[in-house]
Amino acid sequence: MSDIEFGLDTFGGLTRDANGDHLPHPQVIRDLVEDAVVADQTGLDFFGVGEHHRPDFAVSSPEMVLSAIAGRTDRIRLGSTVTVLSSDDPVRVFERFATLDAVSNGRAEIVAGRGSFTESFPLFGYDLADYDVLFEEKLALLAQLLKEEPVTWQGSTRAGLTAQRVFPTTADGLRAWVGVGGSPESVVRTARYGFGLFLAIIGGPADRFSAYIDLFQRAQDEFHVPHQPVAVHSPGLVADTDAHARELVYEGWFAMRTKMGRERGWPPPSAGDFEREIESGALYVGSPETVAAKIAGTVRALDVDRFDLKYDQPVQHADHLRSIELYGSTVVPMVKDMLS
């Protein structure tokens, strides 16, 4: 417990101005870099940026944003949350993150995943009918590339490789995870290829994921591979009081849940859903004391190696900065005290 890491991650969701209107993509990206600088200054361990290709998120190239952050920070580790590996090329993914690792002096991480949305598939010419085989094959290739040895690989989704070297090399290798939403098959695959497990807990109580972590540990034993770390990420926001935090988050949470429901066939939010997610679910929203107690409970229940707060609620940028400051300087020390 004393070695647990604490991070932040963002999908580059659009923030708002004082009138409630969305800020333009360029400003959101510049503000995101400032967020990471504050996170570094407060002593947080990790800052992650997700990849999306839709109008409500500003970041489509996490590595570019992370490179800008690397030039303005000193110690915080930097990674994608997630890189949509299914619609990318594993060789290019390795090359980009190896380059980021060089410019950040060894601070780069990859979180590979299928992604929360499917816009990248038609955008880059992939067929959604190949959804499963694309990820399976590309993850297998990425696992080989991370060894930084000559790669021989054959599959159906890209040209094969024969004793191929890939550059640049890294000084100490790349830390790599697979983002998983809760599929047992995905957990076992992550173990088989030797990646860390990065669990996205975005709804319901965290302790229901303990079975997946147990499965991950057992699968690593069965595959006779070294045990890899486990991280969780959940959405939230820290403010000075519980009431102010809920006031800030509710409107954007309700709008996003409603929009996602229309896109994916979910029922609309019901009365009390927001409060239940804060009190016993996956929303970490409230004062430093409230959020710290909830994080400590999650860490105890799951015994994870890292907790990430997905902080990019659709609020004003000043609210993001205040949340990051409180999280790094107040919440994390409180959690460490509770866990000790």
VEXDREN-2710 file (C-alpha; in Angstrom, 1 decimal):
% VEXDREN-2710
k/r/px/py/pz
1/MET/0.0/0.0/0.0
2/SER/2.9/2.4/0.7
3/ASP/4.0/2.1/-2.9
4/ILE/0.7/2.9/-4.6
5/GLU/0.9/5.5/-7.3
6/PHE/-1.7/8.3/-7.9
7/GLY/-2.4/9.7/-11.3
8/LEU/-4.7/11.8/-13.4
9/ASP/-6.1/11.1/-16.8
10/THR/-8.1/13.0/-19.4
11/PHE/-9.8/12.3/-22.7
12/GLY/-9.4/16.0/-23.6
13/GLY/-13.1/16.6/-23.0
14/LEU/-14.3/20.1/-23.9
15/THR/-14.3/22.6/-21.1
16/ARG/-16.6/25.6/-20.9
17/ASP/-16.2/29.4/-20.6
18/ALA/-18.0/31.6/-18.1
19/ASN/-21.1/31.6/-20.3
20/GLY/-21.3/27.8/-20.4
21/ASP/-20.2/27.6/-24.0
22/HIS/-17.6/25.0/-25.1
23/LEU/-14.0/26.2/-25.6
24/PRO/-12.4/25.5/-29.0
25/HIS/-10.2/22.5/-29.4
26/PRO/-6.9/24.4/-29.6
27/GLN/-7.6/26.2/-26.3
28/VAL/-8.6/22.9/-24.6
29/ILE/-5.3/21.3/-25.7
30/ARG/-3.2/24.2/-24.4
31/ASP/-5.1/24.1/-21.1
32/LEU/-4.5/20.4/-20.8
33/VAL/-0.8/21.0/-21.0
34/GLU/-1.1/23.5/-18.1
35/ASP/-3.1/20.8/-16.2
36/ALA/-0.2/18.4/-16.5
37/VAL/2.3/21.1/-15.3
38/VAL/0.3/21.6/-12.1
39/ALA/0.0/17.8/-11.7
40/ASP/3.8/17.5/-11.8
41/GLN/4.2/20.4/-9.4
42/THR/1.9/18.7/-6.8
43/GLY/3.9/15.5/-6.9
44/LEU/1.5/13.2/-8.7
45/ASP/2.9/10.1/-10.3
46/PHE/1.2/9.8/-13.7
47/PHE/-0.6/11.9/-16.3
48/GLY/-2.6/10.2/-19.0
49/VAL/-4.2/11.5/-22.2
50/GLY/-6.7/9.5/-24.2
51/GLU/-7.2/9.3/-28.0
52/HIS/-10.5/10.1/-29.6
53/HIS/-11.7/11.2/-33.0
54/ARG/-15.0/13.0/-32.4
55/PRO/-16.0/16.6/-31.8
56/ASP/-16.6/16.4/-28.0
57/PHE/-13.0/15.5/-27.3
58/ALA/-10.0/17.6/-28.3
59/VAL/-7.1/15.1/-28.4
60/SER/-6.6/12.7/-31.4
61/SER/-2.8/12.5/-31.0
62/PRO/-1.9/11.9/-27.4
63/GLU/1.8/11.5/-28.1
64/MET/2.0/15.0/-29.5
65/VAL/0.4/16.5/-26.4
66/LEU/2.5/14.3/-24.1
67/SER/5.6/15.5/-25.9
68/ALA/4.7/19.1/-25.2
69/ILE/4.0/18.2/-21.6
70/ALA/7.4/16.4/-21.3
71/GLY/9.2/19.6/-22.2
72/ARG/7.5/21.4/-19.3
73/THR/7.6/18.8/-16.6
74/ASP/10.4/17.1/-14.6
75/ARG/9.2/13.8/-13.0
76/ILE/5.6/12.9/-13.7
77/ARG/5.2/9.7/-15.9
78/LEU/3.3/10.3/-19.1
79/GLY/1.1/7.9/-21.1
80/SER/-1.9/7.3/-23.3
81/THR/-5.3/6.5/-21.8
82/VAL/-5.8/4.8/-24.2
83/THR/-4.1/4.4/-27.6
84/VAL/-6.7/2.8/-29.9
85/LEU/-4.4/0.0/-31.0
86/SER/-7.1/-1.7/-33.2
87/SER/-7.0/1.2/-35.7
88/ASP/-3.3/2.0/-35.4
89/ASP/-0.1/0.2/-36.4
90/PRO/1.8/-1.4/-33.6
91/VAL/5.2/-0.5/-35.2
92/ARG/4.3/3.1/-35.4
93/VAL/2.9/3.0/-31.8
94/PHE/6.1/1.7/-30.5
95/GLU/8.2/4.2/-32.5
96/ARG/6.1/7.1/-31.2
97/PHE/6.3/6.1/-27.6
98/ALA/10.0/5.2/-27.8
99/THR/10.5/8.8/-29.1
100/LEU/8.4/10.2/-26.2
101/ASP/10.4/8.1/-23.8
102/ALA/13.6/9.7/-25.1
103/VAL/12.4/13.3/-24.9
104/SER/10.9/12.7/-21.5
105/ASN/14.0/11.0/-20.1
106/GLY/12.3/7.6/-19.6
107/ARG/8.9/8.7/-18.4
108/ALA/6.7/7.3/-21.3
109/GLU/4.0/4.6/-20.9
110/ILE/1.6/2.9/-23.3
111/VAL/-2.0/2.1/-22.4
112/ALA/-3.3/0.2/-25.4
113/GLY/-7.0/-0.6/-25.8
114/ARG/-9.9/-1.0/-28.1
115/GLY/-11.1/2.5/-27.2
116/SER/-14.5/3.7/-26.0
117/PHE/-15.8/4.7/-29.4
118/THR/-15.5/3.4/-33.0
119/GLU/-15.0/6.5/-35.1
120/SER/-11.4/5.7/-35.7
121/PHE/-12.3/2.5/-37.6
122/PRO/-13.9/4.1/-40.7
123/LEU/-11.6/7.1/-40.4
124/PHE/-8.5/4.9/-41.0
125/GLY/-10.1/2.4/-43.3
126/TYR/-10.8/-0.5/-40.9
127/ASP/-13.9/-2.7/-40.9
128/LEU/-15.7/-3.0/-37.6
129/ALA/-16.4/-6.6/-38.6
130/ASP/-12.7/-7.2/-37.9
131/TYR/-13.0/-5.6/-34.4
132/ASP/-11.7/-8.7/-32.5
133/VAL/-9.0/-10.0/-34.8
134/LEU/-7.6/-6.5/-35.2
135/PHE/-7.0/-6.1/-31.5
136/GLU/-5.8/-9.6/-30.9
137/GLU/-3.2/-9.6/-33.7
138/LYS/-2.0/-6.1/-33.0
139/LEU/-1.6/-6.6/-29.3
140/ALA/0.4/-9.8/-30.0
141/LEU/2.7/-7.8/-32.3
142/LEU/3.1/-4.9/-29.8
143/ALA/4.1/-7.4/-27.1
144/GLN/6.9/-8.6/-29.3
145/LEU/8.0/-5.1/-30.3
146/LEU/8.3/-4.2/-26.6
147/LYS/11.1/-6.7/-26.2
148/GLU/13.2/-4.6/-28.5
149/GLU/14.6/-7.6/-30.3
150/PRO/14.3/-8.6/-34.0
151/VAL/10.7/-9.4/-34.6
152/THR/9.3/-12.1/-36.8
153/TRP/5.5/-12.0/-37.0
154/GLN/2.8/-13.0/-39.4
155/GLY/-0.9/-12.1/-39.3
156/SER/-3.9/-11.1/-41.4
157/THR/-4.2/-7.4/-40.5
158/ARG/-0.9/-6.0/-41.7
159/ALA/2.2/-7.1/-43.6
160/GLY/4.3/-9.7/-41.9
161/LEU/7.8/-9.0/-40.4
162/THR/10.9/-11.1/-40.6
163/ALA/13.8/-10.4/-38.2
164/GLN/12.8/-6.8/-38.2
165/ARG/14.4/-4.2/-35.9
166/VAL/12.4/-1.1/-34.9
167/PHE/13.9/2.2/-33.8
168/PRO/14.5/4.2/-31.8
169/THR/15.5/1.9/-29.0
170/THR/14.8/2.9/-25.4
171/ALA/17.1/3.2/-22.4
172/ASP/15.1/0.9/-20.1
173/GLY/12.1/-0.4/-22.0
174/LEU/8.6/0.9/-22.1
175/ARG/6.0/0.3/-19.4
176/ALA/2.9/-1.0/-21.1
177/TRP/-0.7/-1.7/-20.0
178/VAL/-3.9/-2.8/-21.6
179/GLY/-7.1/-0.8/-20.9
180/VAL/-9.9/-3.2/-20.0
181/GLY/-13.6/-2.4/-19.3
182/GLY/-14.5/-5.6/-17.5
183/SER/-14.4/-8.5/-20.0
184/PRO/-12.9/-11.7/-18.6
185/GLU/-11.5/-12.6/-22.0
186/SER/-9.7/-9.2/-22.1
187/VAL/-8.2/-9.8/-18.6
188/VAL/-6.8/-13.2/-19.6
189/ARG/-5.4/-11.8/-22.9
190/THR/-3.7/-9.0/-21.0
191/ALA/-2.1/-11.6/-18.7
192/ARG/-1.0/-13.9/-21.6
193/TYR/0.9/-11.1/-23.4
194/GLY/2.5/-9.8/-20.2
195/PHE/0.9/-6.3/-20.0
196/GLY/-0.2/-4.4/-16.9
197/LEU/-4.0/-4.4/-16.3
198/PHE/-5.6/-1.0/-16.5
199/LEU/-9.2/-1.3/-15.4
200/ALA/-11.7/1.4/-16.4
201/ILE/-14.3/1.6/-13.6
202/ILE/-16.9/4.0/-14.8
203/GLY/-20.1/2.7/-13.2
204/GLY/-21.2/0.8/-10.1
205/PRO/-19.2/-0.1/-7.0
206/ALA/-15.5/-0.7/-7.4
207/ASP/-15.4/-4.0/-5.4
208/ARG/-17.2/-5.8/-8.1
209/PHE/-13.9/-5.7/-10.1
210/SER/-12.1/-7.8/-7.5
211/ALA/-13.0/-10.9/-9.4
212/TYR/-11.2/-9.6/-12.5
213/ILE/-8.1/-8.8/-10.5
214/ASP/-8.1/-12.3/-9.0
215/LEU/-8.5/-13.7/-12.6
216/PHE/-5.6/-11.6/-13.8
217/GLN/-3.3/-12.9/-11.0
218/ARG/-4.4/-16.6/-11.6
219/ALA/-4.0/-16.2/-15.4
220/GLN/-0.4/-14.9/-14.9
221/ASP/0.4/-17.9/-12.8
222/GLU/-1.1/-20.3/-15.4
223/PHE/0.9/-18.6/-18.2
224/HIS/4.1/-18.6/-16.0
225/VAL/4.7/-14.9/-16.7
226/PRO/6.0/-12.3/-14.2
227/HIS/3.1/-10.6/-12.3
228/GLN/2.4/-7.1/-13.7
229/PRO/0.8/-4.1/-11.9
230/VAL/-2.9/-3.3/-11.8
231/ALA/-4.3/0.2/-12.1
232/VAL/-7.9/1.6/-12.0
233/HIS/-9.3/4.7/-13.4
234/SER/-12.6/6.4/-12.5
235/PRO/-14.2/9.8/-13.2
236/GLY/-14.4/12.5/-10.6
237/LEU/-13.7/16.1/-9.5
238/VAL/-12.4/17.6/-6.3
239/ALA/-13.8/20.9/-5.0
240/ASP/-13.6/22.7/-1.7
241/THR/-17.0/21.3/-0.5
242/ASP/-19.2/18.4/-1.4
243/ALA/-22.0/20.7/-2.4
244/HIS/-19.9/22.7/-4.8
245/ALA/-18.3/19.6/-6.4
246/ARG/-21.8/18.1/-7.1
247/GLU/-23.0/21.4/-8.4
248/LEU/-20.1/21.7/-10.8
249/VAL/-20.4/18.1/-12.2
250/TYR/-24.1/17.3/-12.3
251/GLU/-25.1/19.1/-15.5
252/GLY/-22.2/17.8/-17.6
253/TRP/-22.6/14.3/-16.2
254/PHE/-26.3/14.2/-17.0
255/ALA/-25.8/15.6/-20.5
256/MET/-23.0/13.0/-21.3
257/ARG/-24.9/10.1/-19.9
258/THR/-28.0/11.1/-21.9
259/LYS/-25.9/11.5/-25.1
260/MET/-24.1/8.2/-24.6
261/GLY/-27.4/6.5/-23.9
262/ARG/-28.8/7.7/-27.2
263/GLU/-25.7/6.5/-29.1
264/ARG/-25.5/3.1/-27.4
265/GLY/-29.1/2.3/-26.5
266/TRP/-28.8/2.8/-22.8
267/PRO/-31.8/4.0/-20.8
268/PRO/-31.6/7.7/-19.8
269/PRO/-30.4/8.6/-16.3
270/SER/-33.0/8.1/-13.5
271/ALA/-33.6/10.2/-10.5
272/GLY/-31.0/9.5/-7.9
273/ASP/-28.4/7.9/-10.3
274/PHE/-26.0/10.8/-9.9
275/GLU/-26.1/10.6/-6.1
276/ARG/-25.8/6.8/-6.0
277/GLU/-22.7/6.9/-8.3
278/ILE/-21.1/9.4/-5.9
279/GLU/-22.1/7.6/-2.7
280/SER/-21.5/4.0/-3.7
281/GLY/-20.5/3.9/-7.4
282/ALA/-17.7/5.1/-9.7
283/LEU/-18.0/8.9/-9.3
284/TYR/-15.3/10.4/-7.1
285/VAL/-16.9/13.8/-6.6
286/GLY/-16.7/15.9/-3.5
287/SER/-14.5/17.6/-1.0
288/PRO/-10.9/16.4/-0.4
289/GLU/-12.1/14.5/2.6
290/THR/-14.9/12.7/0.8
291/VAL/-12.8/11.8/-2.3
292/ALA/-9.9/10.6/-0.2
293/ALA/-12.1/8.3/1.9
294/LYS/-13.6/6.8/-1.2
295/ILE/-10.3/6.3/-3.0
296/ALA/-8.8/4.7/0.2
297/GLY/-11.8/2.3/0.2
298/THR/-11.3/1.4/-3.4
299/VAL/-7.5/0.7/-2.9
300/ARG/-8.2/-1.5/0.1
301/ALA/-10.9/-3.4/-1.7
302/LEU/-8.9/-4.1/-4.9
303/ASP/-5.3/-3.8/-3.7
304/VAL/-4.2/-2.0/-6.8
305/ASP/-0.9/-0.4/-7.7
306/ARG/-2.2/2.8/-9.1
307/PHE/-5.4/4.9/-8.9
308/ASP/-6.1/7.4/-11.6
309/LEU/-8.8/10.1/-11.4
310/LYS/-10.3/10.9/-14.7
311/TYR/-10.7/14.6/-14.0
312/ASP/-12.0/16.1/-17.3
313/GLN/-15.5/17.0/-16.3
314/PRO/-17.1/19.6/-18.7
315/VAL/-16.5/22.5/-16.3
316/GLN/-14.4/25.7/-16.6
317/HIS/-10.7/25.3/-16.8
318/ALA/-10.2/27.0/-13.5
319/ASP/-12.3/24.3/-11.8
320/HIS/-9.9/21.7/-13.4
321/LEU/-6.9/23.4/-12.0
322/ARG/-8.4/23.7/-8.5
323/SER/-9.4/20.0/-8.6
324/ILE/-5.8/19.0/-9.6
325/GLU/-4.3/21.1/-6.9
326/LEU/-6.6/19.7/-4.2
327/TYR/-6.1/16.1/-5.5
328/GLY/-2.3/16.3/-5.5
329/SER/-1.7/18.4/-2.4
330/THR/-4.5/17.3/-0.1
331/VAL/-6.4/14.2/-1.3
332/VAL/-3.3/12.0/-2.0
333/PRO/-1.6/12.7/1.3
334/MET/-4.9/11.9/3.1
335/VAL/-5.3/8.6/1.2
336/LYS/-1.7/7.7/2.1
337/ASP/-2.4/8.4/5.8
338/MET/-5.5/6.3/5.7
339/LEU/-3.8/3.4/4.1
340/SER/-0.8/3.5/6.4
END
